[in-house]
Amino acid sequence: MNRYMIIAPHSDAECSAVVNQVISAGFNTHVDWGCKDGDHTGWAVVEADSHEQAMMFVPPIMRPKAKAVKIVKFYEAGNPHNKKLI
């Protein structure tokens, strides 16, 4: 299973509907919001097998603007891409 950061922006006008849909779906404990700081975005970290599966955590109203980014942690210094450095 991989970890994905869900990034789901929305407009000020959409804010109440988006937040209410997330709360109604029971995902409110998984999402952090930037709305009170003027950045109308929700962020969540989920575990899924693919980008597509991660997007299923996003309520339908948010999916058109949302994206899922596979995230990892690096535990050693060095070249994280295993590419030759010039």
HELIX and SHEET records of a PDB file:
HELIX    1   1 CYS A   15  SER A   24  1                                  10    
HELIX    2   2 CYS A   35  ASP A   37  5                                   3    
HELIX    3   3 HIS A   51  MET A   55  1                                   5    
SHEET    1   A 4 ASP A  32  TRP A  33  0                                        
SHEET    2   A 4 THR A  41  ALA A  48 -1                                        
SHEET    3   A 4 ASN A   2  PRO A   9 -1                                        
SHEET    4   A 4 LYS A  67  ILE A  71 -1                                        
END                                                                             
